[in-house]
Amino acid sequence: MREELRKLLPELESIGNEELREKTLDVWEDCMVTGGWTPEELMKIPFTLLAGKINIMFLEHVRTVCKMCIAMENVLVESYGSRCKVDHDTLVSGALLADVAKLLEFVKKDGEIVKGQGGEYLRHPFSGVGMSYRHGLPDAVMHVIATHSKEGDHVQRFPESIIFHHADFTDFDLVKFKG
């Protein structure tokens, strides 16, 4: 499964710190096994259950938002140079892990993907932090996961979380736009 995940998530390779890259992959693998998902199913899971019937799948969303984060970081660094204080590895690891616990939040039931009992109790930012803590991810990465959605609206987001939050909601808002 690990090698399949590397192929499905090529953005992993942009994480320069090998230990962080491997721990990021550990969390993905753990969430897939715990949630009972196969690599093939990642393109069949809708990225959200909050926008009605959509044609954007979970893995597409994760990769798109991660690429948007990298592009935003590149523009900021190009514009501001060393005044731009964004840690690339934290940004990419956090971007790849922010939604991974949807694999615990969602379940397969009667041929449909629905919110499971675990998802009723804990949204993916919470369970994502738990899984990341379990695998020894740094606090900075867990901050991106914890604060990326509405749960982060009442705390100060750090630069990597600010970037991810806006990229994530740009994708979400455009996908649900019916104009």
BAFI-3210 file (N, C-alpha, C; in Angstrom, 3 decimals, decimal comma, padded with zeros to 6 digits):
// residues 179
n [1|2|3|4|5|6|7|8|9|10|11|12|13|14|15|16|17|18|19|20|21|22|23|24|25|26|27|28|29|30|31|32|33|34|35|36|37|38|39|40|41|42|43|44|45|46|47|48|49|50|51|52|53|54|55|56|57|58|59|60|61|62|63|64|65|66|67|68|69|70|71|72|73|74|75|76|77|78|79|80|81|82|83|84|85|86|87|88|89|90|91|92|93|94|95|96|97|98|99|100|101|102|103|104|105|106|107|108|109|110|111|112|113|114|115|116|117|118|119|120|121|122|123|124|125|126|127|128|129|130|131|132|133|134|135|136|137|138|139|140|141|142|143|144|145|146|147|148|149|150|151|152|153|154|155|156|157|158|159|160|161|162|163|164|165|166|167|168|169|170|171|172|173|174|175|176|177|178|179]
n.u [000,829|001,987|003,770|001,954|000,564|002,586|002,741|000,179|000,199|002,169|003,121|004,195|006,906|007,988|008,451|011,137|012,398|013,144|012,263|009,903|008,445|008,094|006,655|004,345|003,356|002,982|000,759|-001,223|-001,315|-002,119|-004,653|-006,014|-005,976|-007,221|-009,697|-010,580|-010,155|-009,140|-006,366|-007,438|-010,009|-009,816|-010,271|-012,943|-014,271|-016,205|-015,031|-016,240|-019,131|-020,796|-021,715|-023,710|-024,448|-021,515|-018,800|-016,170|-013,516|-012,171|-009,277|-008,499|-009,171|-007,486|-004,925|-005,118|-005,521|-003,165|-001,294|-002,126|-001,406|001,405|001,872|000,946|002,772|005,114|004,632|004,534|007,153|008,610|007,769|008,319|010,667|013,074|011,545|009,213|007,820|007,388|007,226|008,113|008,033|006,362|004,040|003,386|003,203|001,159|-000,888|-001,293|-002,225|-004,435|-007,077|-007,039|-008,168|-010,784|-011,080|-011,632|-013,874|-015,804|-017,788|-018,458|-021,612|-024,185|-023,461|-023,052|-021,285|-021,073|-021,430|-019,950|-020,443|-018,245|-017,568|-019,726|-019,160|-016,538|-015,109|-013,020|-010,724|-010,139|-009,791|-007,781|-005,634|-005,290|-004,477|-002,140|-000,622|-000,263|001,607|003,791|004,023|005,118|004,199|003,638|002,706|000,449|-000,977|-001,781|-003,559|-005,458|-006,493|-007,453|-010,093|-013,430|-013,061|-010,743|-011,293|-011,279|-008,803|-005,369|-004,093|-001,167|001,332|001,456|-000,959|-002,735|-002,334|-003,094|-005,781|-007,076|-006,608|-007,932|-010,617|-011,064|-011,066|-013,215|-015,393|-015,533|-016,149|-018,675|-020,107|-022,845|-023,485]
n.v [-001,200|001,193|001,984|002,366|004,543|006,470|006,841|007,798|010,166|012,246|014,701|014,332|013,947|016,452|017,179|017,907|016,940|013,813|012,163|013,462|013,224|010,427|009,979|011,386|009,820|007,504|008,221|008,458|005,793|004,472|005,657|004,756|001,944|001,710|002,889|001,160|001,384|001,117|001,801|002,120|002,968|005,588|007,407|007,287|008,297|010,978|014,343|015,845|015,721|017,732|019,321|018,493|016,557|016,079|016,290|015,968|014,287|012,849|012,357|013,923|016,469|016,701|016,638|018,788|021,027|020,915|021,423|024,009|025,306|025,095|026,601|029,123|029,600|029,766|032,111|033,997|033,789|034,497|037,130|038,329|037,293|036,523|037,615|036,284|034,034|031,029|027,645|025,218|022,344|021,857|023,071|021,470|018,849|019,303|020,098|017,749|016,132|017,329|016,595|013,853|012,269|012,097|009,657|008,197|009,412|009,033|006,309|003,213|002,296|000,302|000,602|003,312|006,292|007,567|009,611|008,195|006,662|007,393|009,770|011,301|011,897|012,971|015,366|015,456|017,233|016,911|014,097|013,778|015,192|013,566|011,114|011,993|012,808|010,357|009,281|010,862|013,403|016,786|019,580|021,884|020,916|019,544|021,738|022,929|020,962|020,951|023,556|024,127|024,215|025,266|024,913|026,212|028,887|030,394|030,748|031,845|031,497|030,067|030,898|028,706|027,416|029,482|029,785|027,191|027,053|029,060|028,136|025,672|026,440|027,971|026,015|024,386|026,252|026,921|024,459|023,880|025,948|027,004|028,725]
n.w [000,000|000,688|-001,372|-003,422|-002,389|-002,481|-005,232|-005,755|-004,361|-005,319|-004,438|-001,966|-002,305|-002,402|000,146|001,947|004,278|005,170|007,294|008,133|005,768|005,655|008,029|007,439|005,405|006,941|008,505|006,539|005,647|008,005|008,483|006,225|006,570|009,113|008,544|006,613|003,828|000,385|-001,857|-004,451|-003,977|-003,235|-005,277|-005,539|-003,458|-002,396|-001,968|-000,042|002,063|002,329|000,269|-001,417|-004,374|-005,954|-008,318|-007,696|-006,407|-003,367|-003,311|-005,495|-004,550|-002,255|-003,461|-005,271|-003,580|-002,113|-004,157|-004,806|-002,443|-002,542|-004,836|-003,964|-001,904|-003,452|-004,946|-002,872|-001,816|-004,082|-004,329|-001,809|-000,829|001,617|003,591|003,649|005,685|005,627|006,242|004,130|004,232|006,443|005,493|003,217|004,296|006,195|004,432|002,990|004,997|006,202|005,529|005,672|007,688|007,005|006,012|008,209|009,127|007,178|005,926|004,190|003,123|002,149|-000,575|-000,737|000,249|003,368|006,345|009,117|012,393|013,965|012,684|013,398|016,006|016,004|013,981|011,041|011,439|014,178|014,588|012,745|013,874|016,110|014,929|013,725|015,899|017,106|015,375|015,713|014,462|013,942|016,074|014,567|012,112|012,988|013,834|011,406|010,501|012,610|012,580|010,065|009,169|010,079|012,780|013,405|013,474|015,770|016,830|016,601|013,456|012,104|009,572|007,628|008,052|007,481|004,719|003,835|004,753|003,203|000,584|000,696|001,204|-001,053|-003,056|-002,107|-002,098|-004,836|-005,970|-004,941|-006,006|-007,851|-009,862]
ca.u [000,000|002,852|004,267|000,799|000,311|003,620|002,353|-001,051|000,477|003,539|003,510|005,005|008,334|008,491|008,832|012,581|012,777|012,742|011,506|008,565|007,791|007,707|005,599|003,144|002,898|002,504|-000,598|-002,091|-001,456|-002,890|-006,049|-006,608|-006,183|-008,219|-010,990|-010,959|-010,141|-008,055|-005,907|-008,341|-011,237|-009,580|-010,848|-014,396|-014,789|-016,369|-014,160|-017,062|-020,540|-021,488|-022,016|-024,611|-023,829|-020,407|-018,002|-014,770|-013,247|-011,316|-007,860|-008,338|-009,208|-006,269|-003,789|-005,326|-005,288|-001,732|-000,615|-002,453|-000,572|002,772|001,876|000,834|004,069|006,075|004,356|004,938|008,623|009,071|007,455|008,846|011,959|013,283|010,514|008,134|008,146|006,579|008,018|007,587|007,740|005,172|002,913|003,013|002,739|-000,155|-001,852|-001,593|-002,852|-005,579|-008,338|-006,853|-009,042|-012,096|-011,092|-012,211|-015,166|-016,716|-017,864|-019,204|-022,846|-025,141|-022,962|-022,912|-020,319|-021,826|-020,739|-020,084|-020,639|-017,052|-017,686|-020,736|-018,519|-015,313|-014,814|-011,670|-009,602|-009,816|-009,216|-006,518|-004,600|-005,044|-003,676|-000,812|000,063|000,086|002,774|004,887|004,149|005,406|003,078|003,333|001,873|-000,853|-001,675|-002,439|-004,691|-006,447|-007,067|-007,735|-011,510|-014,110|-012,523|-009,628|-011,718|-011,181|-007,406|-004,465|-003,493|000,201|001,370|001,141|-002,391|-003,426|-002,278|-003,926|-007,187|-007,616|-006,594|-008,975|-011,939|-011,193|-011,488|-014,538|-016,394|-015,682|-016,778|-020,108|-020,735|-023,821|-023,847]
ca.v [000,000|002,361|002,407|002,884|005,888|007,361|007,153|008,587|011,459|012,635|015,902|013,885|014,053|017,818|017,331|017,671|016,195|012,429|011,647|014,043|012,603|009,064|010,064|011,811|008,591|006,612|008,632|008,053|004,347|004,133|006,060|003,865|000,632|001,854|003,175|000,070|001,861|000,674|002,903|002,284|003,638|007,012|008,211|007,080|008,964|012,429|015,056|016,369|015,335|018,975|020,146|017,780|015,680|016,775|015,435|016,109|013,199|013,099|012,451|015,101|017,653|016,746|016,995|020,133|022,023|020,889|022,140|025,426|025,793|025,225|027,747|030,338|029,782|030,214|033,527|034,789|033,798|035,294|038,535|038,864|036,709|036,007|038,150|035,301|033,049|029,827|026,417|024,413|020,973|021,918|023,396|020,328|017,765|019,707|020,079|016,362|015,461|018,058|015,894|012,398|011,589|011,823|008,207|007,686|010,085|008,454|004,850|002,640|001,678|000,019|001,150|004,762|006,791|008,396|009,885|007,089|007,024|008,136|011,113|012,028|012,335|013,742|015,775|015,069|017,966|016,340|012,760|013,938|015,540|012,367|010,160|012,587|012,730|008,944|008,993|011,760|014,576|018,001|020,447|022,824|020,199|019,305|023,026|023,074|020,031|021,358|024,890|024,388|024,385|026,193|024,730|027,129|030,284|031,091|030,761|032,460|030,560|030,365|031,099|027,523|027,182|030,548|029,420|026,015|027,406|029,797|027,251|024,670|027,034|028,355|024,812|024,012|027,215|026,816|023,173|023,923|027,069|026,541|029,898]
ca.w [000,000|000,840|-002,688|-004,151|-001,867|-003,037|-006,614|-005,725|-003,724|-005,691|-003,698|-000,825|-002,637|-002,214|001,558|001,974|005,472|004,918|008,435|008,054|004,608|006,018|009,042|006,717|004,747|008,009|008,886|005,432|005,672|009,195|008,265|005,230|007,184|010,175|007,922|005,717|002,444|-000,491|-002,713|-005,591|-003,536|-002,964|-006,356|-005,548|-002,268|-002,608|-001,031|001,044|002,076|002,686|-000,904|-002,311|-005,373|-006,616|-009,179|-007,291|-005,485|-002,215|-003,650|-006,358|-003,691|-001,445|-004,315|-005,823|-002,533|-001,817|-005,254|-004,647|-001,334|-003,046|-005,755|-003,154|-001,256|-004,470|-005,248|-001,709|-001,750|-005,222|-004,074|-000,556|-000,489|002,972|004,488|003,667|006,721|005,456|006,229|003,029|004,640|007,295|004,617|002,374|005,170|006,707|003,325|002,655|006,135|006,761|005,296|005,631|008,644|006,411|005,830|009,447|009,281|006,193|005,845|003,066|003,612|001,070|-001,833|-000,629|001,224|004,304|007,597|010,058|013,793|014,391|012,121|014,167|017,247|015,749|012,607|010,613|012,043|015,490|014,438|012,007|014,858|016,908|014,151|013,508|017,189|017,250|014,542|016,049|013,595|014,713|016,456|013,484|011,134|013,628|013,847|010,102|010,501|013,614|012,355|008,655|008,900|010,991|014,127|013,596|013,379|017,054|017,269|015,637|012,516|011,688|008,114|006,839|008,196|006,742|003,302|003,585|004,988|002,053|-000,585|000,921|001,016|-002,461|-003,782|-001,624|-002,565|-006,289|-006,280|-004,610|-006,722|-008,840|-010,659]
c.u [000,870|003,345|003,142|000,479|001,344|003,270|001,120|-000,844|001,906|004,029|004,320|006,488|008,873|008,790|010,292|013,044|012,238|011,905|010,075|007,786|007,265|006,599|004,278|002,522|002,360|001,060|-001,592|-002,366|-002,338|-004,368|-006,737|-006,922|-007,284|-009,614|-011,466|-011,022|-008,964|-007,586|-006,847|-009,598|-011,051|-010,156|-012,355|-015,065|-015,001|-015,534|-014,934|-018,457|-021,414|-021,943|-022,953|-023,839|-022,758|-019,590|-016,507|-014,511|-012,189|-009,848|-007,584|-008,279|-007,924|-005,091|-003,916|-005,011|-003,808|-000,955|-000,904|-001,599|000,859|002,869|001,793|002,154|005,095|005,883|004,827|006,461|009,190|008,879|008,211|010,179|012,007|012,288|009,302|008,534|007,193|007,525|007,393|007,186|006,505|003,934|002,456|002,513|001,349|-001,224|-002,249|-002,344|-004,139|-006,895|-008,227|-007,789|-010,493|-012,217|-011,584|-013,624|-016,221|-016,668|-018,630|-020,430|-023,820|-024,730|-022,788|-021,798|-021,044|-020,960|-021,015|-020,276|-019,445|-017,081|-018,737|-020,125|-017,336|-015,182|-013,342|-010,537|-009,171|-009,148|-007,917|-005,360|-004,261|-004,167|-002,256|000,019|000,579|001,372|003,904|005,090|004,390|004,141|002,674|002,450|000,491|-001,662|-002,416|-003,692|-005,807|-007,185|-007,535|-009,195|-012,125|-013,616|-011,391|-010,010|-011,550|-009,778|-006,569|-003,880|-002,078|000,253|000,968|-000,353|-003,211|-003,476|-003,214|-005,413|-007,784|-007,626|-007,736|-010,352|-012,133|-011,693|-012,912|-015,616|-016,599|-016,405|-018,276|-020,849|-021,641|-024,241|-023,856]
c.v [001,259|002,883|002,947|004,304|006,884|007,783|008,043|009,996|011,914|013,889|015,562|014,135|015,466|018,115|016,932|016,815|014,767|011,849|012,178|013,425|011,210|009,062|010,511|010,605|007,584|006,935|008,229|006,555|003,905|004,481|005,152|002,499|000,710|002,082|002,090|000,451|001,268|001,861|003,162|003,071|005,143|007,921|008,027|007,764|010,443|013,188|015,669|015,793|016,557|019,802|019,456|016,871|016,477|015,766|015,591|015,089|013,595|013,305|013,632|016,368|017,790|017,222|018,414|021,195|022,058|021,658|023,642|026,049|026,033|026,427|029,065|030,628|030,314|031,687|034,406|034,894|034,641|036,787|039,117|038,287|036,194|036,585|037,223|034,179|031,854|028,639|025,457|023,012|020,908|022,155|022,167|019,162|018,090|019,663|018,647|015,641|016,126|017,293|014,374|011,666|011,528|010,329|007,496|008,229|009,460|006,929|004,458|001,936|001,539|000,680|002,661|005,097|007,826|008,690|008,730|007,589|007,818|009,568|011,958|012,609|013,279|014,083|015,489|015,948|017,379|014,974|012,806|014,310|014,315|011,362|010,695|012,567|011,312|008,587|010,007|012,931|015,815|018,816|021,377|022,179|019,952|020,597|023,246|022,206|020,552|022,633|025,140|024,678|025,329|026,072|025,707|028,594|031,072|031,070|031,482|031,366|031,025|030,384|029,883|027,207|028,250|030,187|028,245|026,349|028,088|028,951|026,235|025,258|027,591|027,162|024,414|024,938|027,146|025,537|023,238|025,064|026,558|027,649|029,741]
c.w [000,000|-000,514|-003,554|-003,694|-002,384|-004,464|-006,657|-005,176|-004,063|-004,980|-002,451|-001,073|-002,478|-000,744|001,661|003,140|005,342|006,057|008,422|006,891|004,979|007,076|008,418|006,024|005,763|008,385|007,797|005,489|006,847|009,007|007,250|005,835|008,235|009,599|006,969|004,252|001,678|-001,311|-003,895|-005,219|-003,327|-004,049|-006,469|-004,365|-002,604|-001,587|000,124|000,929|002,332|001,486|-001,882|-003,252|-006,122|-007,405|-008,896|-006,197|-004,452|-002,605|-004,576|-005,516|-002,886|-002,292|-004,872|-004,788|-002,162|-002,893|-005,190|-003,538|-001,800|-003,986|-004,985|-002,457|-002,254|-004,816|-004,096|-001,600|-002,890|-004,949|-002,885|-000,123|000,934|003,985|004,569|004,608|006,632|005,421|005,218|003,482|005,536|006,446|003,837|003,220|005,711|005,637|002,978|003,776|006,638|006,626|005,387|006,585|008,174|006,126|007,086|009,654|008,369|006,273|004,584|003,638|002,445|-000,251|-001,847|000,357|002,064|005,526|008,562|011,476|014,322|013,906|012,809|015,442|017,005|014,276|012,317|011,141|013,390|015,345|013,648|012,917|015,700|016,182|013,937|014,785|017,420|016,500|014,723|015,108|014,460|015,000|015,316|012,418|011,727|013,719|012,523|010,064|011,406|013,242|010,930|008,359|009,929|012,429|014,422|013,600|014,675|017,641|016,219|014,748|012,202|010,163|007,283|006,897|007,470|005,259|003,031|003,717|003,759|000,788|-000,481|000,659|-000,384|-003,261|-003,392|-002,192|-004,072|-006,678|-006,009|-005,325|-007,836|-009,797|-012,128]
res [m|r|e|e|l|r|k|l|l|p|e|l|e|s|i|g|n|e|e|l|r|e|k|t|l|d|v|w|e|d|c|m|v|t|g|g|w|t|p|e|e|l|m|k|i|p|f|t|l|l|a|g|k|i|n|i|m|f|l|e|h|v|r|t|v|c|k|m|c|i|a|m|e|n|v|l|v|e|s|y|g|s|r|c|k|v|d|h|d|t|l|v|s|g|a|l|l|a|d|v|a|k|l|l|e|f|v|k|k|d|g|e|i|v|k|g|q|g|g|e|y|l|r|h|p|f|s|g|v|g|m|s|y|r|h|g|l|p|d|a|v|m|h|v|i|a|t|h|s|k|e|g|d|h|v|q|r|f|p|e|s|i|i|f|h|h|a|d|f|t|d|f|d|l|v|k|f|k|g]
***
